[in-house]
Amino acid sequence: MGSERRPGLDRATPESAAEPADSPDALTSSYDFNLPPEAIAQRPAPRRDSSRLLLVQAGGSAEGHVFSELPELLRPGDLLIRNDAKVLPARLRGRRGEGGAAEILLVREGGDAWLCLARPANRFKPGREFAFAGGELTARVLKGDGPGMVWLEFSLSGLPFREALEKYGRLPLPPYLARPGKLPTPEDNLRYQTHYARRPGAVAAPTAGLHFTAELDERLLGKGVRLAALTLNVGPGTFRPVKAGRLADHRMEAEWYEIPETTWREALRTREAGGRVVAVGTTSARALETAAGGGPRPALSGWTGLFIRPGYRFRLVDGLLTNFHLPKSTPVALVSALIGRERTLSLYAAAAAAGYRFYSYGDAMLAWRG
């Protein structure tokens, strides 16, 4: 299949790859850029692998491709590591007696309770009870945990919790996807999950993986590219804009991750054999780098709040396959740590001008560490 060359993307500026590393204390405003609203994809591509793919070589050119060409852009012996987290139908609507409607987003399980984003927050006072799922689920507020966040203890009248959630919960789409009543469509229910999603627990999709298909996996394997999995339960904090004035003052919300021993060994063997480790998505990159920074014994599971930004030195990840992200976001800072801030912003501007689509349902970039 031939490459899809795009004006303004074939000629990179190699000198930008040699720029000095940006300060990790840089102003957040230096990661801002103009993104027209129409550049944010509202619907997925007709086929998962028909989205566009921008290939960014280490210190060299940037050129346009189609995602289905990915096997031809990798080498035998390369390893793709993907996040197999499955998005929970984590949005529930309910009522507090006669006190009006309420809505929660399940964020994290903790023992017999769930940390939830609650709206309207002022109704969720400790001790109050709410009914969800037509009364199948009731919940009592245990305590608050920051702005808009509460711990809820659920009790059931009939259905087990997970079964009730699957029956009554709704997929928590990002707020920038315009949907009547904020309700997911049947297309969203299918396409806002990776085809290899296995482990429920995320409240947002690891969107770089949305482009893969089972057929494409077979072609990758046939090329000699290996596939491996890890799990990071994506939380809402991963994609929130950074509000602190300086990057160094931003704190990532902790997310649970787990890397199978087989995946870790495969990554080390790949490096030893001269292959390249490609993180599929910023969540996979953060999990791998958290483990790699764990000292002599890698931390293969636990909570990570690792915020990768310019000044960070990658230990394991050679390449990143990721979507195009929003201004002043932590994923943009991570991409900038890999290829440089000026280069990232230049490529983003060129991509937007060339009609590339941004964010969850948007197009993808394969970038190699310079």
N, C-alpha and C positions, 0 to 999 in steps of 0.2 A: 504494500500500500504506500502510495507516495506521500511525502511530507506536505503539510499545509503551511506554506510560507506566508507570512503576514507583513505588510509594510510596517516599518518602525520597530520590528522585533528581531529582525535578522542581524542587525548591526548593533552589537552591544558596545559599551564603553569600557574596554579592558582596564583603563586606568582607575576606574571606580572600584575594581576588585582589589586594588593595592592600597586603598585608602587606609589610614590608621584606624584601629578599632575605636568605635565610639565609646564614650565614657558610660559605664553602667549607671552613673548618676545623671544621665542626660535628662533634659526637660522632656516631659511627655509630649508637649506641643511639637517637638521635632519629629514625631511619628504621625503627625496629622497630614492629611492630603485630601484633595477635593475628589469626592466620589459621587457622581450623579445618581440620584435615586433609581433611575432606570437601569443602572449597572448591576443592581442587586437582583439576582435571579429569583423570580417568584414561582417558577415551575421547573421541574427537572428536565433535562434533555430528553429527546424522544426515546433514546436508548441509553442505558447507563454508560456504556463505553463510547458514545458518540459525542461526548463533551470534548472541548478543546483542551490541549495540553501544551503548556509552554515549557520547553526544555532550556534550562539555564546551565551552561557548562561552567566549570570552575575557572573563573578569571577570563572567560572567553565569550563566545557568541550566545545569543538567545534566539531561539527559533520556534515557530509554531508547528504543532502536530495535532493529531487526533488521539484521544486516549487509547483507542483500540490499537495504536501503533506501539504501545508501551513495550511489548516483547522485543521489538527491533531496537529500542533505545537502551536496553540493558545488556549485560554481558553474561554468558554462562558462568555460574559460580556466584553471582550476586544473590543477595538475600533480602526479600521484602518481609518486614515484620509489621503485622496489622493488628489493630485493636478490635477484638471480637465482642466488645460490650454491646448488649442489646438495650434499646431504649424502652424503658417502662412506660406503660400508659399511665403516667404519674399525675395527671391533672384530674382532680375530682371537684365536682360542684355539689353543694349541699346547703343546709340551712341551720340556723340556731333557733330552734323553737319557732316562735313567731317573730324573731328578731331580724329576719331578712336573709337574703342570699349570701353565701360565702363561697370562696374558692381556695383550694390549696394545691400546691405543687410539692410532691414528695421529693425531697432532696437526698436524704441519707438515713439509712436504718441504723438504729443504735439500741441493741437489746430488744426490749418490748415496745419501743417507741420509735417515732420517725421525726426527724427534723424537717420542717415544712416551711415553704414560703407561703404566707397566708394573706389573703385579701378579702375585705378590707381589714388591715392589721389591727385597728382599734377595737374590733369585736372579739379578738382572740385573747381574752384575759384568763389568767390561771384559774382553773376550776370550772370554767365554762364547758358545756358539752355541745357538740354539733352532730348532725345526722347527714350522712352521705350515701350515695348509691341507693336512693329510694328507701333509706332506712336500713339497708343491709349492713351498713357500716356506721358505727357511732364512734366518736372520738372525744376525749377529754383533754383540755389544754393543761399540760404539766407546768411549763415555764416558757418565758421568752428567751431568745438567744440572738439578740441583735435586731437591727431595724427590719421589721417585717417577718422575722424568723421566729418560729415557735416549735416546741416539742409537743407532739400529740401522741396520746396512748389510745390505740384502737381496740374496740371490742366488737364482736360480730354477733349478728343474729341470723345464723344459718350458714353462710358461705365461708370457707377458709379465706384468709386475707388475700392471697395471691389470686385466687379464683375470682373473688369479688372485684379485684383491681382489673383483671383482664376483661371482665364483663362490663364494668361501669366506668373505668378510667378512660381518659383520652390521651392521645399522644401529645406531649408538650412541645408544640411547634415554636420556633423562635418568633419573637414579637414582630420582626420585620417582614414576615410572610403574611401578606394580607389575606385573611380568610373571614367570611361572614361569621360573626359570633366567635371568632378565634377557634373555630372547630376544624379539625383536619378533614381533608377529603379522602375518599377511598384511595386515590392515587398517593396521597401523603402516607397513608397507613402502610402502603407497599414500598414506596421509594425512600422514605425517611428511615430506613434500616439498611445496613449492609447485607449483602446476600449471605455472608458468613457469620452474621451475628449469632452468638451462642449463649452468652451469659447475661441475663437480665440484671440491671442495676444502674444504668445510665439515665440521665434526664435530658441529654442532648446527644445527637448522633455523632460518632467520629467520622466527620463528613468526607474526609479524603478517601475513605473506603467505599463511598456510594457509587463510584465509577466502575467498580469491578463487577464482572459476571463470571459464572461458572465456566463458560466457554473461554473467556480470557485467561482464567486461571490455568486451564489446560494448555493453552498456548504458551504461557509463561513457563510452565513445568517442562513442556516439550523443548523449549529453548535452553533449558538447563538452569533457569532461575528458580530459586527455592523460596517457599512460602512458610512463614511461621506466625504464631499468634501470641499475643499477650492480652491482658485485660486491664483497662483503666476505666472506672466508672465515671464518665464525664459528668461534671456538675455544672450548674449555671455560671459559676465564676470563671470558667475557662474562657468564655467568649465575651465577658463584660468589658466595656471600655475602661481604660485606666483613668481614674478620676484624680489621683494624686498628681501634684505638680511635677514631681520627679519620679522617674521609673523606680528608683531605689526605695521609694516610700510606699510602693504598691505591695500588697500582700495577697498572694494567690490563696484561694480557698483550697484546703486540703482535699485530695481525692484518693480513693483506695485503688491500688493497682496490684497486680500479681503477674509475674513472669514465670512461666513453666521452666523447670530446669532444662528441659530439652531445647527450648527456644534460646536460652542463654548459652548453652554449649554450642548450638548451631551458629550463633553470632560470633563466638570466639573462634570456632573452626573457620568460618568465612574469612575473618580478618587474617588468621594465620596462613590461609591458602592464597591470599592476595585478592580475595573478592571484596565486594563492597556491601556494607550494611545500610539498607534504605529503610528509614522509618516512614511508615504510611500514616501521616497525620502528626500534628504537633503533640497530641496526647501520647502516641507511641514514642515519640522522641523524648518526651519528658520522663516517661516511665523507664526507658532504657538508660538515660543519662542519670537518673536517680540511682538506679542499681549500680551503674558503673562508678559512681562517686561514693560508694559505700565502704571503701577501704579494701583490705585484702579479701574479705568475704563479701560478695555482692549482696545488696539488700533486694532480694527477689520479690518481696511483698511488703506491704505496709501503706502508710499514708504519705503522699508527696505534695508539697507545696512549692516545688522547684519552679522558679521564675527564670527562664533562660532569656537573656537579653545581651546586647553587645557588651563585649568584655568577657563573656563566658567562653571557655575552651572546651569544645566537644571531645569526649573521651571515646565514644563508640560509634556514633552515627556519622556516616560518610555522605549520605544523601537524604533529602527530605522530599516526599511526595505530599503535597498539601494543596488546599484550595486557596483562593484569593480572599483575604480577610479585610475586616473593617478598620478604619483609621483609629489610631491610638488604642489598639488592642494588644493583648499579650501575644497572640500568634504572630502579629506583624513584628513585634520585638524579637521573637524567636527566629523568624526568617532573617531578620537583620543581623542577628548574631552569627548566622551561618554564612551569609554572602555580603554583609555590609549594609548599613542603613541607606546610604545614598544610592547604591545599586538597587536595593529593594524598592525604594520610592520611585526611582526612574523607571524600573520595569513595570511597576504598578500603574504609573501614569500612561506608559505606552500600551499596556494591556487594556486599560479602560478606553483609551482612544481607538484601539483596534476592535472594540466590541466584545472583549472577553467578559464573561459574567462572573460576578463576585458572590462569595459566601456559600452557604450550605448547599444550595442547588446549582452552584456556579461551576466554573471551569477549574482546571487544576494546573499546578506547576511542579515540575521535577527539577530540583536545584541540587547541584553538587557543591560540597564544601570547598571553599577556595584555599 
